[in-house]
Amino acid sequence: MTSIVPVVGFALVATIVLALLRPLRPEIAVILGLVAGALILLAVIPRIAQIVALLEDMANKGGVGADYLAALLKIVGIAYLTEFGAQAARDAGEGALGSKVELAGKILILVIAIPLVLAVLDLILRLVGQGVGG
Amino acid sequence: MNVTIIWQIAGIAILVIVIHAVLKSAGRDEFAWLTVLAGLSVVLYLAVRTVSDLFQTVRTLFQF
């Protein structure tokens, strides 16, 4: 079940078909590349569920708030999707558009990370206040 | 891992290329162009289905 062989075989088949198609019909080749990338990700991403379960377990044991873990997971998901979209755009020769997608992903990640940064800042301020008070 | 969709897209592409060549040599340039457009729409439909599947998976997994 946990095998890299189907992924590599699938990628080889897709690469050969793409190499045949690219000079004849570049627009269909772009779509085929997109589909192949999506299928590879689809085959692998359900495995991440195990890692997510492990992270949740660790967070429960360590007493980390559930909303912090949710923000972290959201950031990881945004990173994956952003990378996928940016690579697809870059694959079609639209490097500028790919960079913009990455920029949008970075901004959205920052927006989600604001509560975490605020929590860290709050903690630091409390510690400093305790130090001064004591 | 679903290889059939790759074969489907490759088959549609080959079909489009052949029909395009035949129609172009027959002097029907506008129909050749329409063939390309139709093939592209079908392929795009397949692609959008797969990509939306991926988005849905990521969304459920990372609790968006």
Backbone of each chain as ProteinMPNN parsed JSONL, in Angstrom:
{"seq_chain_A": "MTSIVPVVGFALVATIVLALLRPLRPEIAVILGLVAGALILLAVIPRIAQIVALLEDMANKGGVGADYLAALLKIVGIAYLTEFGAQAARDAGEGALGSKVELAGKILILVIAIPLVLAVLDLILRLVGQGVGG", "coords_chain_A": {"N_chain_A": [[0.833, -1.201, 0.0], [1.796, 1.314, 0.93], [3.467, 2.562, -1.268], [5.884, 3.738, -3.54], [6.074, 3.053, -6.09], [3.711, 2.937, -7.87], [3.248, 5.679, -8.141], [5.555, 6.645, -9.394], [5.485, 5.157, -11.753], [3.086, 6.056, -12.869], [3.8, 8.74, -13.233], [5.803, 8.427, -15.146], [4.373, 7.383, -17.354], [2.638, 9.543, -17.82], [4.541, 11.484, -18.424], [5.651, 10.542, -20.811], [3.422, 10.596, -22.542], [2.955, 13.328, -22.447], [5.301, 14.328, -23.601], [4.926, 13.456, -26.193], [2.68, 14.912, -26.864], [3.19, 17.597, -26.47], [4.598, 19.094, -28.601], [2.655, 18.971, -30.61], [0.014, 19.688, -29.713], [0.043, 22.064, -27.698], [-1.705, 23.272, -25.839], [-3.485, 21.306, -24.945], [-1.595, 19.693, -23.808], [-0.777, 21.186, -21.628], [-3.089, 21.07, -20.006], [-3.186, 18.346, -19.578], [-0.855, 17.984, -18.098], [-1.578, 19.355, -15.792], [-3.712, 17.728, -14.877], [-2.325, 15.345, -14.409], [-0.573, 16.098, -12.36], [-2.445, 16.765, -10.372], [-3.617, 14.271, -9.94], [-1.493, 12.785, -8.916], [-1.011, 14.144, -6.523], [-3.5, 13.662, -5.36], [-3.341, 10.963, -4.887], [-1.484, 10.834, -2.869], [-2.095, 12.629, -0.846], [-4.194, 11.746, 0.98], [-2.691, 10.196, 2.741], [-1.565, 12.014, 4.401], [-3.38, 12.331, 6.341], [-2.805, 10.579, 8.432], [-0.529, 11.829, 9.506], [-1.672, 14.199, 10.306], [-3.381, 13.256, 12.279], [-1.49, 12.359, 14.109], [-0.306, 14.808, 14.798], [-2.484, 16.033, 16.031], [-2.811, 14.398, 18.208], [-0.373, 14.845, 19.554], [-0.704, 17.553, 20.119], [-2.883, 17.466, 21.844], [-1.74, 16.082, 23.987], [0.241, 17.855, 24.73], [-1.2, 20.006, 25.508], [-1.827, 22.074, 23.766], [-3.775, 24.645, 22.303], [-6.773, 23.912, 20.467], [-7.522, 25.582, 18.405], [-5.174, 26.77, 17.606], [-3.812, 24.618, 16.454], [-5.582, 24.124, 14.388], [-5.217, 26.426, 12.869], [-2.588, 26.048, 12.101], [-2.803, 23.725, 10.516], [-4.417, 24.723, 8.503], [-2.684, 26.539, 7.359], [-0.765, 24.82, 6.302], [-2.316, 23.483, 4.386], [-2.985, 25.636, 2.692], [-0.446, 26.226, 1.776], [0.203, 23.92, 0.29], [-1.785, 23.963, -1.748], [-1.257, 26.437, -2.909], [1.314, 26.043, -3.896], [0.759, 24.084, -5.783], [-0.937, 25.462, -7.61], [0.769, 27.545, -8.403], [2.866, 26.142, -9.597], [1.485, 24.972, -11.707], [0.781, 27.202, -13.221], [3.334, 28.125, -13.863], [4.246, 26.011, -15.338], [2.795, 26.278, -17.645], [4.106, 28.312, -18.794], [3.604, 30.75, -17.717], [5.125, 32.458, -15.8], [5.002, 34.816, -14.308], [2.375, 34.927, -13.42], [2.361, 32.69, -11.779], [4.097, 33.558, -9.763], [2.496, 35.544, -8.669], [0.407, 34.038, -7.636], [1.801, 32.7, -5.64], [2.463, 34.877, -4.052], [-0.096, 35.666, -3.192], [-0.752, 33.413, -1.699], [1.177, 33.632, 0.336], [0.349, 35.994, 1.582], [-2.191, 35.263, 2.531], [-1.48, 33.246, 4.286], [-0.055, 34.722, 6.154], [-2.144, 36.27, 7.172], [-3.655, 34.315, 8.444], [-1.833, 33.585, 10.337], [-1.731, 35.648, 12.1], [-3.227, 35.602, 14.637], [-1.665, 33.696, 16.005], [0.838, 34.959, 16.176], [0.101, 37.134, 17.71], [-0.585, 35.818, 20.076], [1.906, 34.823, 20.882], [3.245, 37.224, 21.277], [1.702, 38.289, 23.317], [2.258, 36.47, 25.354], [5.005, 36.944, 25.706], [4.962, 39.596, 26.551], [3.615, 39.258, 28.958], [5.421, 37.728, 30.383], [7.572, 39.506, 30.531], [6.353, 41.514, 32.014], [5.89, 40.18, 34.4], [8.529, 39.757, 35.142], [9.398, 42.372, 35.616], [7.593, 43.125, 37.585], [8.122, 41.278, 39.625]], "CA_chain_A": [[0.0, 0.0, 0.0], [2.665, 2.496, 0.979], [4.456, 2.277, -2.305], [6.187, 4.85, -4.448], [6.143, 2.511, -7.46], [2.629, 3.422, -8.737], [3.394, 7.116, -8.412], [6.612, 6.845, -10.396], [5.002, 4.613, -13.019], [2.101, 7.004, -13.384], [4.507, 9.933, -13.702], [6.506, 8.072, -16.387], [3.366, 7.321, -18.42], [2.189, 10.912, -18.099], [5.64, 12.221, -19.059], [5.785, 10.104, -22.213], [2.283, 11.146, -23.292], [3.153, 14.776, -22.532], [6.368, 14.592, -24.56], [4.347, 13.283, -27.523], [1.598, 15.865, -27.112], [3.634, 18.992, -26.3], [4.824, 19.838, -29.849], [1.491, 18.957, -31.506], [-1.093, 20.455, -29.13], [0.568, 22.518, -26.401], [-2.742, 23.646, -24.863], [-3.956, 20.072, -24.308], [-0.491, 19.203, -22.982], [-0.816, 21.918, -20.352], [-4.184, 20.531, -19.197], [-2.801, 16.993, -19.178], [0.098, 18.121, -17.003], [-2.355, 19.743, -14.608], [-4.444, 16.554, -14.392], [-1.374, 14.367, -13.869], [-0.127, 16.598, -11.057], [-3.558, 16.648, -9.418], [-3.833, 12.857, -9.602], [-0.398, 12.341, -8.032], [-1.296, 14.715, -5.201], [-4.675, 12.987, -4.813], [-2.953, 9.641, -4.403], [-0.588, 10.921, -1.712], [-2.581, 13.51, 0.224], [-4.884, 11.063, 2.089], [-1.711, 9.707, 3.714], [-1.261, 13.078, 5.361], [-4.338, 12.199, 7.443], [-2.101, 9.955, 9.557], [0.336, 12.834, 10.125], [-2.554, 15.15, 10.997], [-3.834, 12.599, 13.507], [-0.353, 12.392, 15.038], [-0.165, 16.183, 15.287], [-3.579, 16.304, 16.963], [-2.486, 13.647, 19.425], [0.698, 15.57, 20.249], [-1.244, 18.808, 20.628], [-3.703, 17.138, 23.007], [-0.867, 15.729, 25.105], [0.998, 19.03, 25.149], [-2.092, 21.058, 25.976], [-1.895, 23.19, 22.83], [-5.162, 24.922, 21.951], [-7.21, 23.294, 19.209], [-7.6, 26.579, 17.333], [-3.815, 26.961, 17.085], [-3.528, 23.503, 15.555], [-6.397, 24.309, 13.177], [-4.556, 27.451, 12.056], [-1.387, 25.432, 11.522], [-3.226, 22.834, 9.43], [-4.899, 25.568, 7.426], [-1.512, 27.106, 6.691], [-0.15, 23.767, 5.49], [-3.174, 23.275, 3.221], [-2.807, 26.766, 1.776], [0.872, 26.106, 1.152], [0.139, 22.875, -0.732], [-2.597, 24.399, -2.883], [-0.547, 27.529, -3.568], [2.413, 25.461, -4.65], [0.155, 23.41, -6.939], [-1.383, 26.46, -8.58], [1.912, 28.286, -8.947], [3.597, 25.252, -10.507], [0.68, 24.801, -12.919], [0.928, 28.413, -14.025], [4.704, 28.191, -14.357], [4.361, 24.949, -16.328], [2.218, 26.785, -18.885], [4.919, 29.423, -19.267], [3.157, 32.009, -17.117], [5.885, 32.57, -14.557], [4.557, 35.972, -13.529], [1.128, 34.553, -12.748], [2.736, 31.786, -10.692], [4.628, 34.364, -8.654], [1.384, 36.232, -8.009], [-0.306, 33.04, -6.826], [2.597, 32.49, -4.436], [2.318, 36.067, -3.209], [-1.413, 35.587, -2.563], [-0.661, 32.396, -0.654], [1.947, 34.167, 1.466], [-0.474, 36.979, 2.305], [-3.259, 34.566, 3.26], [-0.852, 32.548, 5.412], [0.233, 35.74, 7.179], [-3.41, 36.654, 7.809], [-4.058, 33.251, 9.369], [-0.845, 33.467, 11.404], [-1.773, 36.817, 12.993], [-3.562, 35.247, 16.028], [-0.532, 33.012, 16.644], [1.851, 35.962, 16.498], [-0.43, 37.915, 18.834], [-0.502, 35.001, 21.289], [3.312, 34.813, 21.309], [3.545, 38.574, 21.774], [1.014, 38.393, 24.602], [3.032, 35.673, 26.318], [6.269, 37.635, 25.984], [4.662, 40.785, 27.354], [3.269, 38.829, 30.305], [6.651, 37.32, 31.055], [8.34, 40.71, 30.846], [5.649, 42.188, 33.105], [6.162, 39.417, 35.632], [9.918, 40.004, 35.541], [9.498, 43.71, 36.185], [6.827, 43.18, 38.824], [8.787, 40.514, 40.678]], "C_chain_A": [[0.871, 1.256, 0.0], [3.791, 2.304, -0.025], [4.633, 3.488, -3.198], [6.084, 4.39, -5.891], [4.985, 2.993, -8.337], [2.762, 4.891, -9.095], [4.412, 7.347, -9.516], [6.161, 6.32, -11.757], [4.0, 5.539, -13.677], [2.786, 8.24, -13.961], [5.235, 9.643, -15.011], [5.531, 8.043, -17.559], [2.94, 8.729, -18.827], [3.272, 11.698, -18.825], [5.773, 11.851, -20.529], [4.658, 10.688, -23.064], [2.453, 12.646, -23.492], [4.215, 15.116, -23.57], [5.866, 14.423, -25.989], [3.434, 14.447, -27.876], [2.107, 17.306, -27.2], [3.872, 19.708, -27.635], [3.577, 19.938, -30.734], [0.386, 19.871, -30.991], [-0.672, 20.956, -27.758], [-0.52, 22.825, -25.379], [-3.3, 22.406, -24.176], [-2.857, 19.5, -23.42], [-0.48, 19.892, -21.625], [-1.89, 21.331, -19.436], [-3.837, 19.132, -18.704], [-1.803, 17.037, -18.028], [-0.594, 18.464, -15.696], [-3.051, 18.525, -14.002], [-3.482, 15.55, -13.756], [-0.885, 14.808, -12.492], [-1.204, 16.448, -10.005], [-3.753, 15.195, -8.993], [-2.739, 12.347, -8.662], [-0.645, 12.868, -6.618], [-2.461, 13.989, -4.541], [-4.314, 11.621, -4.248], [-2.197, 9.727, -3.089], [-1.242, 11.638, -0.535], [-3.382, 12.775, 1.309], [-3.935, 10.482, 3.133], [-1.422, 10.743, 4.787], [-2.225, 13.002, 6.544], [-3.686, 11.559, 8.661], [-1.246, 10.99, 10.292], [-0.508, 13.842, 10.904], [-3.043, 14.55, 12.32], [-2.735, 12.61, 14.564], [-0.191, 13.773, 15.648], [-1.245, 16.496, 16.311], [-3.324, 15.615, 18.296], [-1.448, 14.39, 20.248], [0.183, 16.863, 20.855], [-2.097, 18.568, 21.871], [-2.834, 16.845, 24.215], [-0.146, 16.946, 25.641], [0.122, 20.164, 25.621], [-2.116, 22.275, 25.079], [-3.358, 23.379, 22.431], [-5.52, 24.369, 20.582], [-7.236, 24.312, 18.078], [-6.221, 26.883, 16.761], [-3.457, 25.863, 16.109], [-4.325, 23.65, 14.264], [-5.752, 25.346, 12.273], [-3.33, 26.867, 11.364], [-1.75, 24.546, 10.337], [-3.69, 23.64, 8.226], [-3.724, 26.137, 6.636], [-0.861, 26.063, 5.799], [-0.972, 23.519, 4.23], [-3.027, 24.39, 2.206], [-1.476, 26.656, 1.051], [0.848, 25.062, 0.036], [-0.602, 23.372, -1.964], [-1.905, 25.514, -3.648], [0.569, 27.0, -4.449], [1.885, 24.804, -5.924], [-0.235, 24.414, -8.02], [-0.224, 27.195, -9.221], [2.695, 27.427, -9.93], [2.839, 25.075, -11.808], [0.833, 26.012, -13.822], [2.315, 28.486, -14.648], [4.928, 27.163, -15.465], [3.838, 25.412, -17.675], [2.983, 27.983, -19.417], [4.51, 30.77, -18.714], [3.831, 32.174, -15.76], [5.403, 33.704, -13.672], [3.302, 35.633, -12.746], [1.416, 33.609, -11.576], [3.266, 32.544, -9.488], [3.508, 35.077, -7.918], [0.601, 35.257, -7.138], [0.458, 32.794, -5.531], [2.474, 33.667, -3.478], [0.983, 36.038, -2.471], [-1.398, 34.559, -1.441], [0.067, 32.903, 0.564], [1.099, 35.13, 2.288], [-1.537, 36.267, 3.138], [-2.683, 33.816, 4.463], [-0.551, 33.532, 6.54], [-1.034, 36.125, 7.927], [-3.824, 35.586, 8.823], [-3.106, 33.2, 10.565], [-0.931, 34.61, 12.407], [-2.162, 36.433, 14.43], [-2.421, 34.538, 16.748], [0.529, 34.018, 17.062], [1.404, 36.785, 17.702], [-0.314, 37.134, 20.143], [0.924, 34.97, 21.819], [3.682, 36.155, 21.922], [2.952, 38.766, 23.169], [1.808, 37.68, 25.698], [4.312, 36.393, 26.717], [6.027, 38.836, 26.884], [4.357, 40.397, 28.792], [4.515, 38.439, 31.08], [7.477, 38.534, 31.46], [7.702, 41.444, 32.025], [5.899, 41.502, 34.424], [7.558, 39.691, 36.13], [10.057, 41.349, 36.204], [8.801, 43.769, 37.532], [7.539, 42.45, 39.961], [10.127, 41.125, 40.974]], "O_chain_A": [[0.697, 2.146, -0.832], [4.911, 1.934, 0.328], [3.673, 4.167, -3.561], [6.015, 5.207, -6.809], [5.235, 3.427, -9.461], [2.434, 5.302, -10.208], [4.185, 8.124, -10.443], [6.414, 6.945, -12.786], [4.052, 5.778, -14.884], [2.415, 8.729, -15.028], [5.288, 10.5, -15.893], [5.809, 8.597, -18.623], [2.888, 9.063, -20.011], [2.978, 12.482, -19.727], [5.978, 12.712, -21.385], [4.893, 11.206, -24.156], [2.142, 13.18, -24.557], [4.061, 16.071, -24.331], [6.3, 15.135, -26.895], [3.405, 14.914, -29.015], [1.535, 18.133, -27.911], [3.396, 20.83, -27.803], [3.45, 20.878, -31.519], [-0.12, 20.721, -31.723], [-1.0, 20.331, -26.75], [-0.299, 22.662, -24.179], [-3.565, 22.428, -22.974], [-3.148, 18.887, -22.393], [-0.208, 19.266, -20.601], [-1.653, 21.117, -18.247], [-4.146, 18.768, -17.569], [-1.882, 16.236, -17.097], [-0.25, 17.942, -14.635], [-2.999, 18.303, -12.793], [-3.773, 14.975, -12.707], [-0.794, 13.998, -11.569], [-0.923, 16.051, -8.874], [-4.022, 14.918, -7.824], [-3.008, 11.582, -7.736], [-0.508, 12.133, -5.64], [-2.442, 13.726, -3.339], [-4.896, 11.171, -3.261], [-2.255, 8.803, -2.279], [-0.986, 11.309, 0.623], [-3.266, 13.145, 2.477], [-4.326, 10.292, 4.285], [-1.083, 10.41, 5.922], [-1.941, 13.534, 7.617], [-3.973, 11.944, 9.795], [-1.229, 11.038, 11.522], [-0.137, 14.283, 11.992], [-3.111, 15.235, 13.341], [-2.992, 12.836, 15.746], [0.031, 13.911, 16.851], [-0.981, 17.135, 17.329], [-3.584, 16.169, 19.364], [-1.594, 14.555, 21.459], [0.571, 17.237, 21.962], [-2.054, 19.343, 22.827], [-3.128, 17.288, 25.325], [0.063, 17.074, 26.847], [0.629, 21.184, 26.089], [-2.388, 23.384, 25.54], [-4.091, 22.408, 22.244], [-4.702, 24.354, 19.663], [-7.002, 23.961, 16.922], [-6.093, 27.213, 15.582], [-2.87, 26.125, 15.06], [-3.827, 23.346, 13.18], [-5.732, 25.182, 11.053], [-3.066, 27.151, 10.196], [-1.105, 24.596, 9.29], [-3.4, 23.294, 7.08], [-3.762, 26.208, 5.407], [-0.451, 26.365, 4.679], [-0.419, 23.364, 3.141], [-2.951, 24.137, 1.004], [-1.382, 26.953, -0.14], [1.406, 25.286, -1.038], [-0.12, 23.227, -3.087], [-1.948, 25.551, -4.877], [0.753, 27.438, -5.585], [2.472, 24.94, -6.998], [0.093, 24.24, -9.194], [-0.223, 27.443, -10.427], [3.138, 27.912, -10.971], [3.438, 25.029, -12.883], [0.994, 25.877, -15.035], [2.463, 28.861, -15.812], [5.69, 27.398, -16.403], [4.348, 25.01, -18.721], [2.558, 28.606, -20.389], [4.991, 31.809, -19.166], [3.196, 32.047, -14.713], [5.389, 33.587, -12.446], [3.165, 35.991, -11.576], [0.797, 33.712, -10.517], [2.939, 32.228, -8.344], [3.548, 35.208, -6.695], [0.181, 35.603, -6.034], [-0.138, 32.69, -4.459], [2.391, 33.493, -2.262], [0.919, 36.343, -1.28], [-1.955, 34.791, -0.367], [-0.35, 32.652, 1.695], [1.118, 35.099, 3.519], [-1.763, 36.612, 4.298], [-3.306, 33.755, 5.523], [-0.756, 33.232, 7.717], [-1.023, 36.289, 9.147], [-4.285, 35.904, 9.92], [-3.504, 32.823, 11.668], [-0.283, 34.563, 13.453], [-1.504, 36.883, 15.368], [-2.218, 34.738, 17.946], [1.06, 33.943, 18.17], [2.196, 37.095, 18.592], [0.01, 37.7, 21.187], [1.153, 35.073, 23.024], [4.347, 36.216, 22.956], [3.586, 39.317, 24.068], [2.003, 38.199, 26.797], [4.667, 36.452, 27.894], [6.763, 39.077, 27.841], [4.764, 41.081, 29.731], [4.663, 38.763, 32.259], [8.012, 38.599, 32.566], [8.396, 41.933, 32.917], [6.097, 42.156, 35.448], [7.792, 39.842, 37.329], [10.737, 41.482, 37.221], [9.303, 44.357, 38.489], [7.566, 42.918, 41.099], [10.854, 40.632, 41.835]]}, "seq_chain_B": "MNVTIIWQIAGIAILVIVIHAVLKSAGRDEFAWLTVLAGLSVVLYLAVRTVSDLFQTVRTLFQF", "coords_chain_B": {"N_chain_B": [[-4.534, 5.478, -8.065], [-5.267, 6.827, -11.048], [-4.982, 5.918, -14.155], [-6.485, 5.888, -16.397], [-7.651, 8.306, -17.046], [-5.574, 9.75, -18.092], [-5.112, 8.335, -20.461], [-7.565, 8.788, -21.674], [-7.458, 11.584, -22.136], [-5.225, 11.694, -23.792], [-6.191, 10.209, -25.974], [-8.325, 11.83, -26.846], [-6.837, 14.026, -27.611], [-5.304, 12.985, -29.733], [-7.346, 12.347, -31.505], [-8.369, 14.922, -31.98], [-6.159, 16.09, -33.219], [-5.944, 14.56, -35.574], [-8.461, 14.977, -36.838], [-8.345, 17.708, -37.115], [-6.179, 17.956, -38.894], [-7.215, 16.645, -41.158], [-9.5, 18.171, -41.8], [-8.301, 20.592, -42.259], [-6.722, 20.092, -44.47], [-8.756, 19.662, -46.214], [-9.595, 22.132, -46.65], [-11.379, 23.331, -44.92], [-11.124, 25.447, -42.792], [-12.422, 26.77, -40.693], [-14.033, 24.821, -39.505], [-12.072, 23.112, -38.632], [-10.899, 24.623, -36.653], [-13.023, 24.745, -34.872], [-13.182, 22.073, -34.111], [-10.84, 21.805, -32.614], [-11.528, 23.497, -30.527], [-13.742, 22.172, -29.4], [-12.579, 19.726, -28.558], [-10.78, 20.733, -26.709], [-12.558, 21.75, -24.808], [-13.776, 19.416, -23.807], [-11.562, 18.105, -22.679], [-10.862, 19.997, -20.809], [-13.078, 19.869, -19.166], [-12.763, 17.323, -17.995], [-10.367, 17.82, -16.65], [-11.078, 19.834, -14.847], [-12.846, 18.48, -13.208], [-11.135, 16.618, -11.952], [-9.315, 18.33, -10.652], [-10.995, 19.739, -8.948], [-11.76, 17.705, -7.318], [-9.326, 17.218, -6.045], [-9.045, 19.662, -4.667], [-11.22, 19.478, -2.95], [-10.487, 17.312, -1.383], [-8.163, 18.288, -0.093], [-9.338, 20.355, 1.276], [-11.113, 19.098, 3.071], [-9.306, 17.624, 4.536], [-7.539, 19.427, 5.745], [-9.266, 20.963, 7.147], [-10.553, 23.419, 6.261]], "CA_chain_B": [[-3.903, 6.193, -9.198], [-6.201, 6.619, -12.156], [-4.262, 6.178, -15.411], [-7.427, 5.941, -17.52], [-7.941, 9.683, -17.451], [-4.462, 10.153, -18.972], [-5.369, 7.738, -21.787], [-8.707, 9.509, -22.25], [-7.021, 12.885, -22.649], [-4.342, 11.45, -24.935], [-7.027, 9.795, -27.103], [-9.028, 13.011, -27.354], [-5.854, 14.878, -28.286], [-4.974, 12.371, -31.024], [-8.543, 12.535, -32.347], [-8.428, 16.328, -32.38], [-5.061, 16.357, -34.156], [-6.249, 13.936, -36.87], [-9.596, 15.668, -37.479], [-7.857, 19.029, -37.484], [-5.361, 17.838, -40.105], [-8.08, 16.278, -42.296], [-10.349, 19.306, -42.165], [-7.457, 21.669, -42.771], [-6.322, 19.739, -45.837], [-9.95, 19.765, -47.043], [-9.885, 23.543, -46.863], [-12.406, 23.811, -43.99], [-10.34, 25.944, -41.656], [-13.266, 27.155, -39.564], [-14.444, 23.595, -38.811], [-10.868, 22.607, -37.954], [-10.754, 25.41, -35.431], [-14.108, 24.335, -33.961], [-12.796, 20.776, -33.567], [-9.871, 22.056, -31.539], [-12.241, 24.103, -29.4], [-14.559, 21.14, -28.754], [-11.678, 18.818, -27.844], [-10.247, 21.446, -25.547], [-13.616, 21.847, -23.788], [-13.947, 18.11, -23.158], [-10.385, 17.868, -21.839], [-10.934, 20.931, -19.685], [-14.09, 19.352, -18.244], [-12.129, 16.245, -17.219], [-9.352, 18.403, -15.779], [-11.717, 20.579, -13.762], [-13.377, 17.494, -12.265], [-10.032, 16.077, -11.154], [-8.727, 19.366, -9.788], [-11.949, 20.052, -7.873], [-11.63, 16.566, -6.403], [-8.129, 17.484, -5.231], [-9.326, 20.782, -3.76], [-12.132, 19.012, -1.917], [-9.714, 16.466, -0.466], [-7.314, 19.144, 0.742], [-10.199, 21.159, 2.138], [-11.618, 18.288, 4.181], [-8.211, 17.133, 5.367], [-6.941, 20.497, 6.547], [-10.334, 21.626, 7.89], [-10.697, 24.823, 5.851]], "C_chain_B": [[-4.654, 5.839, -10.468], [-5.53, 6.958, -13.486], [-5.226, 6.369, -16.563], [-7.666, 7.367, -17.993], [-6.832, 10.213, -18.36], [-4.704, 9.615, -20.384], [-6.523, 8.455, -22.464], [-8.247, 10.817, -22.89], [-6.126, 12.703, -23.866], [-5.165, 11.053, -26.167], [-7.756, 10.974, -27.711], [-8.069, 13.898, -28.133], [-5.513, 14.32, -29.658], [-6.129, 12.566, -32.01], [-8.602, 13.962, -32.887], [-7.367, 16.625, -33.425], [-5.41, 15.809, -35.549], [-7.359, 14.69, -37.582], [-9.173, 17.052, -37.948], [-7.073, 18.963, -38.789], [-6.233, 17.562, -41.324], [-8.876, 17.485, -42.768], [-9.525, 20.434, -42.764], [-7.041, 21.377, -44.207], [-7.522, 19.803, -46.783], [-10.353, 21.213, -47.26], [-10.973, 24.093, -45.969], [-11.738, 24.3, -42.718], [-11.216, 26.246, -40.454], [-13.735, 25.924, -38.798], [-13.256, 22.988, -38.064], [-10.687, 23.323, -36.623], [-11.809, 25.001, -34.394], [-13.798, 22.976, -33.332], [-11.83, 20.938, -32.403], [-10.581, 22.584, -30.302], [-13.049, 23.044, -28.647], [-13.693, 20.177, -27.952], [-11.14, 19.453, -26.583], [-11.293, 21.535, -24.438], [-13.776, 20.528, -23.052], [-12.792, 17.837, -22.204], [-10.426, 18.758, -20.605], [-11.96, 20.457, -18.66], [-13.5, 18.253, -17.359], [-11.156, 16.828, -16.199], [-10.003, 19.086, -14.586], [-12.292, 19.615, -12.727], [-12.285, 16.968, -11.344], [-9.508, 17.109, -10.157], [-9.695, 19.715, -8.656], [-11.971, 18.916, -6.847], [-10.454, 16.782, -5.455], [-8.405, 18.584, -4.213], [-10.221, 20.315, -2.608], [-11.389, 18.168, -0.886], [-8.881, 17.322, 0.482], [-8.172, 19.897, 1.747], [-10.703, 20.339, 3.324], [-10.485, 17.885, 5.112], [-7.682, 18.227, 6.284], [-7.994, 21.395, 7.186], [-10.438, 23.102, 7.563], [-12.039, 25.352, 6.312]], "O_chain_B": [[-4.668, 4.686, -10.899], [-5.502, 8.116, -13.902], [-4.861, 6.937, -17.593], [-7.859, 7.614, -19.184], [-7.082, 11.006, -19.268], [-4.529, 10.328, -21.372], [-6.486, 8.707, -23.668], [-8.596, 11.121, -24.03], [-6.234, 13.441, -24.845], [-4.876, 11.503, -27.276], [-7.81, 11.118, -28.932], [-8.423, 14.453, -29.173], [-5.437, 15.065, -30.636], [-5.926, 12.9, -33.177], [-8.848, 14.189, -34.072], [-7.631, 17.324, -34.404], [-5.207, 16.478, -36.562], [-7.244, 15.012, -38.765], [-9.573, 17.516, -39.016], [-7.261, 19.791, -39.68], [-6.035, 18.151, -42.387], [-8.929, 17.789, -43.959], [-9.982, 21.145, -43.658], [-7.005, 22.27, -45.053], [-7.358, 19.973, -47.992], [-11.323, 21.499, -47.96], [-11.46, 25.199, -46.205], [-11.788, 23.632, -41.685], [-10.809, 26.01, -39.316], [-13.828, 25.964, -37.571], [-13.423, 22.416, -36.986], [-10.367, 22.709, -35.605], [-11.524, 24.923, -33.199], [-14.11, 22.746, -32.163], [-11.972, 20.306, -31.357], [-10.283, 22.18, -29.178], [-13.048, 23.013, -27.417], [-14.017, 19.843, -26.812], [-11.051, 18.818, -25.532], [-10.959, 21.411, -23.26], [-13.899, 20.505, -21.827], [-12.997, 17.397, -21.073], [-10.073, 18.336, -19.504], [-11.766, 20.609, -17.454], [-13.702, 18.242, -16.144], [-11.114, 16.401, -15.045], [-9.545, 18.942, -13.452], [-12.241, 19.88, -11.526], [-12.465, 16.879, -10.13], [-9.288, 16.808, -8.984], [-9.264, 19.959, -7.529], [-12.175, 19.148, -5.655], [-10.555, 16.568, -4.247], [-8.047, 18.461, -3.042], [-10.02, 20.694, -1.454], [-11.622, 18.284, 0.317], [-8.888, 17.116, 1.696], [-7.797, 20.062, 2.908], [-10.718, 20.826, 4.454], [-10.667, 17.81, 6.327], [-7.409, 17.984, 7.459], [-7.668, 22.461, 7.708], [-10.416, 23.946, 8.459], [-12.36, 26.515, 6.068]]}, "name": "protein", "num_of_chains": 2, "seq": "MTSIVPVVGFALVATIVLALLRPLRPEIAVILGLVAGALILLAVIPRIAQIVALLEDMANKGGVGADYLAALLKIVGIAYLTEFGAQAARDAGEGALGSKVELAGKILILVIAIPLVLAVLDLILRLVGQGVGGMNVTIIWQIAGIAILVIVIHAVLKSAGRDEFAWLTVLAGLSVVLYLAVRTVSDLFQTVRTLFQF"}
